């Protein structure tokens, strides 16, 4: 069902962990039958999409790119994927990602890294597609799929979108149900669409969002018709430019593209205002305490009893089985997060790290609320650089974490944020700009994104 060019591209990029052409064809056949029967068609009718392999898909292997879940076929379907199938979409396959969505380059996958379809001119070094939704970004950028799902805990939709020249939106925390999405950091995890442009993102988000009683943090709000209300006319709107994001020694191309974005928003009628988000510099350390803390708790369930892998050494007891299974099943980055997380939650350090991080999280959220008394949206770069080469940061976790410096603040505050392609760096690689909006104002974010793209 996949043509030769697609198979060749998949071989080169490793974007999919499994492909499911039969599932996609069955969905298309159902749309055809519905159309022939005169039944109303859904918003995503006939659109084949890639599904990040963090969403549970009934009867189809769901791995979170970890050995510990290899071969796991859920009995249930995640709410978000079910909504997409109900809207007429079909599944091309499960997309590669950083293991348990922990990473910024897709190199922590147990199924091999994804390769970006982009290259620097006269340079064959394979580039990172970003992460953790690197299979999604590579598949959409290489035209293997018109759209894909992503999840974003600290930037995993926005940064890979920026690295590959596509669009992606993380909606307000709670817009998309987390039910059936493999949990990383539950107070931060949010699903969203990754697609070629803002309009496609708006349509796909309408299909994905909505209240779900099975997720206690799901927002009980109607889903607006964002695509119908899209407008790049920003007259009367105020755009904030946060001075703390203009880092010393900032990449010159990132700074230039940011200035160009400011000019485009002015051209679209917006008033541009300098704002301050004073606690920005604490966002990265705060995130790298809270996210691992929640992860260490969420990952306790992978014990060799309930899911996938079981390593039961000869004559071993239960504790040995837990230890052997987790030692064999989790990758290095996942183990590092579990160690950090258990450390910051341990009795002697809880107040010094976890409680403190929660307090700072409140201050970061308050910075945004104060800024949004003055402005409608905020414009900033998505990431500090264009895509880096595979291997460039993989031995240095801190360098990798620094890549998330612009994306984690909006995650900690639970705000909608979008990356749109905005220009190229000196090597011809895509750079993204990020629009951050008020809680529940995906429309404002999408409209500013439309004015930039
Ligand atoms: N890069 C960040 C991390 O490794 C964000 C990941 C994500 O959003 N899932 O935690």
Boltz pocket constraint, residues with backbone or C-beta under 6 A from the ligand:
constraints:
  - pocket:
      binder: B
      contacts: [[A, 100], [A, 101], [A, 102], [A, 103], [A, 104], [A, 131], [A, 132], [A, 151], [A, 152], [A, 153], [A, 154], [A, 155], [A, 156], [A, 157], [A, 184], [A, 291], [A, 400], [A, 404]]
      max_distance: 6.0
